[in-house]
Amino acid sequence: MSGNVWIYIAVMAAVSFAVRVLPLTLIRGQIRNRFVRSFLYYVPYVTLAVMTFPAIVEATQSPVAGALALVVGVVLAWLGAGLFPVSVCCCLTVLLAELLLVH
Amino acid sequence: MEQTLRRPGREFLEGMRDGVPIAAGYFAVAFSLGIAGRNAGLTALQGFIISVLNHASAGEYAGITLIAAAAPYWEMALTILITNARYLLMSCAMSQKFGPDTPFFHRIGVGFGITDEIFGITMARPGHLEPRYTYGAMLVAIPCWALGTALGITAGNILPVRAVSALSVALYGMFLAIIIPPARKDRVVLVLVALGFAASLAAEVLPLVRELSAGSRVILLTLILSMGAAALFPIKEEEGGEDHVG
């Protein structure tokens, strides 16, 4: 390493902070434009969906275990289970599936 | 106003409760991040500080790789900007959920806490954004993220592979719990979630698009799909964060 680690850390922190805080502090009022409002309304769902699949299948040792966790998670969430139960059941699904699938 | 009906202490505790599954997932991811940091020659303290300040998996991973490669500082700045650019979009979306009476400094505090997961649970709450809820989740999740990083650096392999593998889906399970219930109620959201899954899979396979980093693909797909939905199915005026109507 030739660069100073602490300067790297400071640069990382400054950019991360700016990216997160600037829009929140600059956009103070309610946006009136209906297209922009609709766009921002849909953003969370699309972002989270895109990040979940296929990543969930790739995160586990066995892709089958990840796929099973996806199915279990979707079904439980559809039935109205909360954040914590869905999350724990997905983890348990992977644990059990990999006990059988991965040796 | 509705402020008088709210109990700030309870909201803080609810935030801490919802922060627990986030923390569990973070711990596993941060742990593997710590192993990368160990290979890059970082100390546990440096890893801890990087994680407290950045709390962003892809961004930190890219950053650690650049530290190991002794890259120029401007390259570090640009890389962090690109890998974390989705937070820019999330910050815009969050700005519309702030109530007019919420003091300004909360925008800085809540903004600092934006991660994929904390953004997700904050936006999933009905009504105006309640900063104390977000702070509760941050207080549980971010220290766990930082501790996981530091532990990954000091003790690379204390956690069995099976446990890391199982914990790694905790975050995705939470994402599902956030997006599926609204998808059940709103057909447009349901189609968007399905399209999001399909497009995300396609983006990993298609030439050109697959060359992009994972962070850039998320931004690209979010922009295209959300804009398409906004153009074809604009929300009714009372939607979009104003759940107290009706």
Interface residues (C-beta under 8 A of the other chain):
Chain A: M1 S2 G3 V5 W6 I7 Y8 I9 V11 M12 A13 A14 V15 S16 F17 V19 R20 V21 L22 P23 L24 T25 I27 R28 Q30 I31 R34 F35 V36 R37 S38 F39 L40 Y41 Y42 V43 P44 Y45 V46 T47 L48 A49 V50 M51 T52 F53 P54 A55 I56 A59 T60 Q61 A65 G66 A69 L70 G73 V74 L76 A77 W78 G80 A81 G82 L83 F84 V86 S87 V88 C89 C90 C91 L92 T93 V94 L95 E98 L99 V102
Chain B: R17 D18 V20 P21 A24 G25 A40 G41 L42 Q46 I49 I50 L53 N54 A56 G59 E60 G63 L66 I67 A68 A70 A71 P72 Y73 M76 A77 I80 L81 N84 A85 R86 Y87 L88 L89 M90 S91 C92 A93 M94 S95 Q96 F98 F104 R107 I108 V110 G111 F112 G113 I114 D116 F119 G120 I121 M123 A124 V161 R162 A163 S165 A166 L167 S168 V169 A170 L171 Y172 G173 M174 F175 L176 A177 I178 I179 I180 P181 P182 A183 R184 V188 V189 L192 V193 L195 G196 F197 A199 S200 L201 E204 A214 R217 V218 L221 T222 L225 S226 M227 A229 A230 A231 F233 P234 I235 E237 E239 G240 G241
